[in-house]
Amino acid sequence: MDGQHWMASAMRAARAQLDIATHNLANASTDGFRRTAATTALARDGLTVFERAVREQGAVRTTGRRFDLALLGEGAFHVGAAATREGAFTRDRDGFLIDDRGRKLRGACGVLRVSADATIASDGSVRDGGRVVDRIPLPAGTRVLAGALETSTVNPIGETLAILTAQRAFESAQKTLLAIDATREKAANDVVRVR
């Protein structure tokens, strides 16, 4: 692999790191968001970037709202066909617990429909009218905290530094690529003049 290919792979890797860091920073205030980490590695065809979700618990803040739910441990809430850790739910006029996009929270028996007096216990059981009506499926060791939300795990300062680092890496690779190109062009022109 020649220098131009190496610099092109370095520019692609820097761009991927930039995309990941900007996505993280954009979600710094999104409740339940877990940041993504970027790791650069050397491959046969140059530098490549691997993404992995960081499995750390976000801080929990109390809201006092009955249907705000924070997960303590692994897992996610199932809303529609998606999974999320963002637990800000409200009760709509038909009694369904919905998120801010209107997606309905699913329990073990289907979508959750409750009265305004329903409660959700730490084991995920949903009580309404003094009886258990459903259960939020949770992995072993995970609890639900009602009246609270999990905050994002993004450190805005760290992600801003990651953005600046990725931009500088891209610019350095770009300048090196231009220098290699200029050197090759000069060498090609000098060979023509010698003849």
C-alpha positions in Angstrom: 0.0 0.0 0.0 1.5 3.3 -1.0 1.4 6.6 0.9 -1.6 8.0 -0.9 -3.7 5.0 0.1 -2.5 5.3 3.7 -3.4 8.9 3.9 -6.8 8.3 2.3 -7.5 5.6 4.9 -6.4 8.0 7.6 -8.8 10.6 6.3 -11.7 8.0 6.2 -10.9 7.0 9.8 -10.8 10.6 11.0 -14.1 11.2 9.3 -15.7 8.2 11.0 -14.3 9.4 14.4 -15.7 12.8 13.7 -19.2 11.4 12.9 -19.3 9.3 16.1 -18.1 12.2 18.3 -20.6 14.7 16.8 -23.5 12.1 17.2 -22.5 11.7 20.8 -22.3 15.4 21.4 -25.7 16.0 19.7 -27.2 13.6 22.2 -25.5 14.9 25.4 -28.9 16.1 26.8 -30.9 13.1 25.5 -32.2 11.1 28.5 -31.1 7.5 28.5 -28.6 7.9 25.7 -25.4 5.8 25.9 -22.4 7.1 24.1 -20.6 5.2 21.4 -16.8 4.8 21.6 -14.6 4.8 18.5 -11.4 2.7 18.2 -9.0 3.0 15.4 -7.1 -0.1 14.3 -4.6 -1.0 11.5 -6.1 -3.3 8.9 -4.7 -4.7 5.6 -6.2 -1.9 3.6 -5.2 0.9 6.0 -6.8 2.4 9.1 -10.3 1.5 10.1 -12.6 2.6 12.9 -14.7 0.2 15.1 -17.7 1.5 17.0 -19.0 0.0 20.3 -21.7 1.1 22.6 -20.4 2.0 26.0 -22.2 0.1 28.7 -22.2 2.5 31.6 -25.1 3.6 33.8 -26.1 7.2 33.3 -26.8 9.4 36.4 -30.4 9.3 37.6 -32.4 12.5 38.3 -35.7 12.6 40.1 -38.6 14.2 38.3 -41.5 13.2 40.5 -43.7 12.3 37.5 -45.5 9.0 38.0 -44.7 7.5 34.6 -41.1 8.7 34.2 -39.0 5.5 34.5 -35.3 5.0 34.9 -33.6 1.7 34.3 -30.9 0.7 36.8 -28.9 -1.9 35.0 -29.0 -3.3 31.5 -31.9 -3.6 29.2 -34.3 -1.2 27.5 -37.9 -0.3 27.3 -39.8 -1.6 24.2 -41.8 1.0 22.5 -43.5 0.0 19.2 -40.8 -2.0 17.3 -37.9 -0.1 18.9 -35.9 -0.4 22.2 -34.9 2.7 24.2 -33.5 3.6 27.6 -35.3 7.0 27.4 -38.1 6.5 30.0 -40.1 9.7 29.8 -43.6 8.3 29.4 -47.0 10.0 29.7 -50.5 8.6 29.8 -52.5 9.5 26.7 -56.3 10.0 26.7 -56.9 6.3 25.9 -54.8 5.2 28.9 -51.7 4.0 26.9 -48.2 4.9 28.2 -46.5 6.7 25.3 -43.1 8.3 24.8 -42.5 11.8 23.2 -42.8 10.3 19.7 -46.2 8.7 20.5 -44.9 5.1 20.6 -46.6 2.9 23.1 -44.7 1.2 25.9 -44.9 -2.6 25.7 -45.2 -4.9 28.7 -45.0 -8.7 28.8 -48.6 -9.0 27.8 -48.6 -6.2 25.1 -49.0 -2.5 25.1 -49.5 -1.0 28.6 -52.9 0.6 29.2 -53.4 1.9 32.7 -55.4 4.3 34.8 -53.9 7.6 36.1 -53.5 5.9 39.5 -51.3 3.0 38.3 -47.9 2.4 39.8 -44.8 0.7 38.6 -42.7 -1.2 41.1 -38.9 -1.7 41.0 -39.3 -5.2 39.6 -41.2 -3.9 36.6 -44.6 -5.0 37.8 -47.5 -2.6 36.9 -50.2 -2.3 39.5 -53.5 -0.8 38.7 -56.5 -0.9 41.1 -54.6 -2.9 43.7 -53.7 -5.8 41.3 -50.8 -6.6 39.0 -52.0 -6.0 35.4 -48.7 -6.5 33.5 -45.0 -6.4 33.9 -42.2 -4.5 32.1 -39.7 -7.2 30.9 -36.3 -6.7 32.5 -33.0 -8.6 32.4 -31.9 -10.2 35.6 -30.5 -7.7 38.0 -32.2 -4.7 36.5 -34.6 -2.5 38.4 -37.0 0.3 37.4 -37.1 3.5 39.3 -40.4 5.3 38.9 -40.4 9.1 39.1 -36.9 9.5 37.7 -35.0 9.5 34.4 -31.6 8.2 33.5 -29.4 11.0 32.0 -27.1 10.7 29.0 -23.6 9.2 29.5 -22.0 11.7 27.2 -19.3 14.0 28.6 -19.6 17.1 26.4 -16.1 18.3 27.0 -14.6 14.9 26.1 -16.7 14.7 22.9 -15.7 18.3 21.9 -12.0 17.3 22.3 -12.7 14.2 20.2 -14.2 16.4 17.5 -11.1 18.7 17.5 -8.7 15.7 17.5 -10.6 14.1 14.5 -10.6 17.4 12.6 -6.8 17.8 13.1 -6.1 14.2 12.1 -8.1 14.7 8.9 -6.3 18.0 8.1 -2.9 16.4 8.8 -3.7 13.4 6.5 -5.0 15.8 3.9 -1.8 17.9 3.9 0.4 14.8 3.8 -1.6 13.5 0.8 -1.2 16.8 -1.0 2.6 16.8 -0.3 2.9 13.2 -1.6 0.9 14.2 -4.7 3.1 17.3 -5.3 6.3 15.3 -4.9 5.1 12.7 -7.4 4.0 15.4 -9.9 7.4 17.1 -9.5 9.2 13.8 -10.1 7.2 13.1 -13.2 7.8 16.5 -14.6 11.6 16.3 -13.9 11.8 13.0 -15.7 10.3 14.5 -18.8 12.8 17.5 -18.7 15.8 15.2 -18.3 15.0 13.4 -21.7 
